[in-house]
Amino acid sequence: MVKSKNQLSSNRLSSFFQYTYTWRRDSVAEWRVSSGLRAAYWDLNEEIFVTPRLQLLYKPLAGKTDISYRLAGGLYYPPPFYRELRAPSGQVSEDVLAQKSAHIVGGLTWDFFIGRKKNIKMRFITEAYYKKLWDLVSYEIENVRIRYAGQNNATGYVAGWDMRLNAEFVPGAESWINLSLLRAREKLDGIQHMIREVGDSTGTVVNDVPRPSDQLMTLSVFFQDYLRKNKNFKTHVQITVGTGLPYGLRGNNEVYRNTYRFSPYHRVDIGFSLLLWDESRRENRPRHFLRFTRSTWLSLEVFNLMKVQNQASNTWIKTIFKQQYSIPNYLTSRRINLRLRMDF
């Protein structure tokens, strides 16, 4: 248990400039360049910085293919929040600097149609990115609480690839599938990280270790439909699957850092929606009791339909022999949600 009393008084000064230039020639191409510059100063840690960013969009117009390409990059220095200043001991450090990163992102958006008898509009969006990180404030997950180190004590990087496919298999009901691949690594300053393989008592030296957010794969599928003779009654199903997040031993998570992982995450949600009122009915039903709204929906949703026990964190118990055992904490089981939504 930690009891502390801290009082802070600070002033921030920030500014942002952005300029966008578009060049377009029909039947040739469209170019769009967006540049920005952000400056900030915080008198608490006396840090001042200027960070540029640039985005380039190119869309060819010569052929029938509807596709656009994007390339972006820049520096991002978000100032620390109070919780990042506060160490596990309760002491607040005023010397913590902004966590810094250099980003580069590339991607494309492609609109196309499939099917012969019935054209189905599809949209494919993909992005690949790499982020170099330094002056990181490392953190750990304790139960369901994030515990920051309270100092800039790590470097790292994040690399990933996102893909999303949208489609309207039935008009007015959008469905999609999303796949994300991620690798998030870090290295604590002054620590030589190691991993221990099965049967290895000495360990192997490694250059970096997983960050707590390192999740290799996440897959989400969302499908929506409605009754053929009654479009006011809709249903949807969402499936989510993800690999487990890393964690380490409490109080001993530096050299052999985040060496364990939770079980894979998976759940199925289902929902039903009924349109009770839409303003397009006003002419035929001028005295409807919901006429004061633009639209009103009543929905029933079942979250985690299969009652899967997905692990959220661990509670650590230490014996008198200083051995630690982890007791898993699970996310909420099946839940039923009834919702009334009104748009005005």
Secondary structure, DSSP 8 states (H G I E B T S, - for coil): -----------EEEEEEEEEEEEEETTTEEEEEEEEEEEEEETTTTEEEEEEEEEEEEEE-SSS-EEEEEEEEEEE-----HHHHB-TTS-B-TT----EEEEEEEEEEEEEEE-SSS-EEEEEEEEEEEEEEEEE--EEEETTEEEE-SS--EEEEEEEEEEEEEEEEETTEEEEEEEEEEEEEEEETT---EE--TT-SS-EE-S-EE-TT--SEEEEEEEEEEETTEEEEEEEEEEEEE---EE--TT--SSS-S-EE---EEEEEEEEEEEEEEGGGTTT-TT-TTTTSSEEEEEEEEESTT----EEEEEEEE-TTS-EEEEEEE----EEEEEEEEE-
